[in-house]
Amino acid sequence: MNRAGGAGWFKPQASLDLHLRTVAEAEEEMDRFLHECFQSRKRTVVVIHGAKKLAGVVRRVLDRHPLVNSHEPDNPGATRVFLGSRP
């Protein structure tokens, strides 16, 4: 998905770095982070996860999270997240 003209426009309002987290810690921190961002009206965030172990976990959590409108890779180690109602 390429929103509003491409990667150059994306300015995250918050970020979460999951390096050195276990899968369980990453899932818990992502849920807390997404709720806090949504409540504070942040709609564009980035989750930094590294290219290996947590990439699939992050994608799975974002795919099912009710506050996530959409998400897309920023690079192999990070994911852009757009919060709000699903289209």
N, C-alpha and C positions, 0 to 999 in steps of 0.2 A: 504494500500500500504506500502510495506517495502522496502525502497530504500537503495542501497549500504550497505546492511548487517545489518540494524536494527537501533534502537534508539540511541545506543551508539556513532555512527559515526556523528550524526547530530550536527553541530556547527553553530548556527545562526550568521549571520553577522550583524543583527539588530533585535530589538524587539520593539513592540508597546504594551503598557499596556492600556487597555480600561476600567479598573475598574472605577466606578463612572461616566461613560458617559451615556448619553441618547442614544437611538437607532439612532436618526438622527446624533448626534455628532460622534458616533462610525462609521457609514457609511462614513461620510465625512473624518474623520481622517484616516480610512483605505485606502480610495482612494488616499489621499495625500501621505501617507506613502508608499504604493506600488509603486506609480509613482516615488517618490524620490529614493527609493531603486533600482528600475530598472535602472533609469538614472545614478546612481552611481555604477552600475554593481554589486550590491549585489544580490545574487541569492537564498540564504537560509535565511529566516527570521522566526520569531515566533510572533504570535499575542496572547497576554494574555487577556482573556475575562471573566474568571470566568465560573463556571459550569452551571449557570442558564440562566438569562435573555438574555445575548448577544451571547450565543453559536450558536443558530439558525441563528441569524443575520449575524454573522461572516461566517458561512458556506454558507449562501445564497449569500453574497457578493463575496466570493472567488470562488464559482461555476460559476459565470457569468463574473468575471473580466477578461479582455483580456490579462493582463500581468501575470496571474497565470497559470503556467504549471500544478501544482497539489498541493494538500494539504492533510494533515492527522492529526488526533489528536496526540498531544504530551502527554496529560493527559486530564482529564475532563475539565480543565480550561484553556487550551492553545492549539493552533493549529500551526503545522509546515507548512510553505508555501514555495514552490519552484517556483521561478519566471522564465519566459522564454516562449518560444513557446510551445504550446500544441502539444503533440505527434500525 
